[in-house]
Amino acid sequence: MALYSNANAGTKAVPIPQITLGKTNLKVPIIGLGTGPGGMGLNDGKAEALYHSAIDAGVTFLDTAPVYGRAHQQLANVLRERRSEVTVATKCGAHSGQRFLDILEDCLQALQVEQVDVAYIHSIGDIEPENVYRKGGVLEGLYEARNRGWTRFVGFTAHNRPQRSVQALQEGQFDIIMVPVNFADYHIYGFERDVIPFAAASDVGIIAMKVFGGAPHMDYSSPTPSFMGVSGEYDHELALRYSLSIPGVDMAVIGMYNAEELAANIAWIQRNRPLTETEQTRLLSQGEALARQWGAHYGPVE
């Protein structure tokens, strides 16, 4: 995601902190690379160079999806050399278990790997619950993918309808979830209030996404400022610190277009510290106004 960078270019390089992701045995950096911008907004050469640079810098969690343009094909060229160095997560948006398996099989072929580390049900809030939990439903397909060895761990992503995420955590067994976490969407969707505490209580790995609000209209076809970037002068470093200060959040995945954005995000992560109470209060106050401006930009709240 394109940023208005205020990173200090002179920041002394320190290792990116590592965590164990929830109850998995995955040791990952607290920042991951989202490949939507590369897959949809960059040519293959530039995208692959960015992925290599991220891995070289220690950003070894790579998040992708078949709807991210050429991201899978780009990653295949990188993984051919560097599969053992990285954690790979992909997502399948489906309305039946068989369709989920068909999509994931296509993902493995495109990535040219036999197994991913994480397979998600993509955007569970957009799937009717009946299609998730019925016999032959998406959840059944997710579990079957793990049984077949196509993925090591299972999870879901969510953008909207947070109560559907609560239902999923009540009815399913998940290793990892990925949800939007930023000080504006707190007032719109509020995954911090119910979903994250529920998941954390079961030691589910929790990944923050959309920490800068995502791209306006979810359009990654060309380099563009984040939603926060086009909405006013908001401090992206504070936004990242907000997401990582939420109890239970393990890491953040951020989409990036270039080396400058990569360097900025790494610098912020290297000097990350929890928000003070004053900073959190100020951000949430700013978030109220931003929430009124954004509205339900990921889809329905209920």
N, C-alpha and C positions, 0 to 999 in steps of 0.2 A: 504494500500500500504506500503510495507516495506520501511523503511527510513534508511538513515545514520543519526542517531539521534545526535543532538548537543543541546538538551534541557537540561536545568539546573535542575537536579533532586531536588535541594534544593529550587526551586521556591515556594514562599508562595502561598498556595491555595487561589484563589479568585473566585467568581462566574463567570461562563461563561456568557458573554454578551448575551442579548436576543434582538430580533428585531421582528417587525411585518412584515411578508413576503408580500411585495408589497401591493396590494389592498385587500388582504385576511384579515381575522381576526386571522390568525394563529400566535401565539407567539412562536417563535422557537429560539434555540441557534444559534449563528453564525457559528457553526460547526455541521455537521451531519455525521452520520456513513454510509458508503457504505458497503453493505453486500455481494458484489461480492466475495471478498477474503474469507470470512467465508463460503459462500455457495459452492464455488468451490474448496477451498484449505484447509479447516479444517473439522475435524469430528464434528458431531453434538454437542457433549459435550463441546468441546473447543469453538465452534462458539457461542453456547448459553451462555456460561460463559462470553465471550467477550461482547455479547449484553447486558447482565445484568450489567456488569461492566460499560459499556458506559452510560446506563441509570442512574445508581447510581451516576455517575460523572456529570450528567447534559447534556449529549449528547443524547437528546431525539428525534432527527429527524432521522428516519431510512429509508434509501433508498434501494429499492430492485427491483427485476425483476424476471420473471419466467425463464429467461435464466441463472440465477445465481446458477445453480446447485441445491443444497438442501436449499437454503436460505429461501424460503417460509416455508418449513416444519420446519426448525429450528426456524424461527420467530414465527410460530404458538405456539410453546411451551412456548415462552417468552410472547407473547401477551395474552395468556390464563390468565396470572396473572397480566399483566401490561399494558393492552390496553389503559387505561385512562391516562397513564403517557406519552404517546408518540404520535408523528406525524408519520404516515406511508405513504410512497409514493411508488407506483409501476408503471411499464411501460409495454406497450403492443406494440410489433412490428407487424403490420398488413398492408394489402393492400386493405382492404374493411372494411366498418363499421360493418358488421355482424361478421367478423373475430375478429375485435377489441373487440366486446362485448363477444364473446365466450372465448377469452383469459382472459379477465378481470374476467369473471364469474369463470373460473378455478382458477385464482389468489385468489379470495375471498374464494373459497372452500379450497385451500391449506393453506391459512393464517388463516382459521377458523374465519373469521370476516364477518360482513354483509356489511361493508363499509370501504374504505380506505379514507385517507384525501386528497391525490393527486393521480390522474391517468394521466399518460403521454402517448402521442404518442411517441414511442421509436425510436430515431434516424431518425428524419424526413428528414434529408438530403439523406437517403437511400431509400426513397419512392418517386416514380414518382408523381409529383404534381397532375396529373389527378386523381390518386387514392386517394388523400387526399380530393380534393374539389368537385368531381363529386357527383351526387345524389347517395346515398348509399355508399359514400366514408368514409374514416377513420375519418374525422372531424365530420361527421354526427354521427358516432358511439360513438365518444368521448362525444358529447353533450347528446346523448341518455343515456349514462352511468350516467351522472350527473342527468338527468331527472328521472332515475330509483332509484336514491339514492345510487348508488354503489360507488360514490365518491363525496366528498364535493367540490373539486376544480379540474380544468383541466389545462393541459399544454402540452408541448412537450420538448423532449431532442434533441440535435443535436450534432454531432461530426464533420461533414464536410459540404461542399457546403453551406456556410453561406447565400448565396442569397436565398436559399430555406427557411431559417428561416425568412428572411426579408419578403418574400412573405407570409409566414404563419401569421406573425404578421399583415400584411396588410389585409388579407382575413378572418382571424379567430378572435375569442375572447378568449384569454387565460389569466389565472390567474398567471401562473408560467412557467418559462422556466429554463432549466439547460443546460449549454454549457461549453466547455473547455476554461479555462482561465489560461494561464501561459505565462511567458516572452519569451518562444521559439515559441509556437503556435501563438502568436501575429503576427509573421512574416510569418506564413504558412497559417492559416485560418483567423485570425484577427477578431474574434467575437467582440472584444473590439471596433472596428472601426465603424461598422454599426449596428450589431444586438443588442448589449447591449444598446446603446443610444436610438434606436428605441423603444425597450421594456420599458426602464426606462421612456420615455416620456409618456407612457400610464399607468404608475404605475404597470407594470407587475412585479411580484416577480422574482428576478434573482439569480440563484444559480450557483456558479462556481464549475466545476468538473475538473478532470485531472490537478489539480494544480501543481502536480509533474510530469506531462506527462503521467500518467497511467502506466500500466504494459507493458513491451516490448512485442510486438505482441499481446497485449490484453489477455495475458495468465495468469490467476489467479489460476491455478491448484495447485500451491505450493507457499509457501512464497518466494517472490522475491523482490529485490530492485526496486524502481521506475525507469522509463526511465531516469530521471535525475540522479538517483543513479548509473546507469550502464554507464552513458555517461561522467562522470568526477566528479570533486569535486565541486558540486553546493550546495549552502546553501538552504536547504528546508524551513527553517523558513522565509528567505527572499522571497522565492517563494510563500509561503502562504500569507505573507504580501502584495506581489504584487497583488495577486488575489483579496484580500479584499480592496485594495486601488483603484480599478477601480470604477469610479463613477457609481452608479446604482446597483452594486453587493451587495446583502444582506447577503449572507452566502456562505460557501464552504462545499461540501460533499466530504469526504475522505474515501477511502477504507482502512481497517486496518486488520492485522492478529493477533495482540497480545496486551497484556497489556502495553508493553513497547512503542509500537507505539501510542497507545491511550494516554498514559501519556505525550509523547513528543508533540503530536498535541495539547492537552489541555494546556500544559505549554506555547506553542507558542501563542495560542489564548488568554490566560489570560494576556499576556504582549504585545498583538498586538498593533501596532500603524501605522499610515499611513507612507508610504515610503517618504523619503525626495526626492527632485528633483535629487540630486546626486545619491542616491541609485537607483532610477528608470532609470536614464540614463545609469548607469553601468549595470543594469540587462538587459535592452533591447539590449545593445551592446553585452553582453554575449549570449543573445537569438538569435542573428543573426547567430553566429557560430553554435549554437546548432540546429537551424532550418535547416541549410545546412546538418547537420549530420542526422537529423531525417527524413527529407523529409515529404511527405504527408502521415503520418503514421496512420491517422484515415480514409483515403479514399480520394476521389477526392476533390479538392478545388472548382472546378466549375462543 
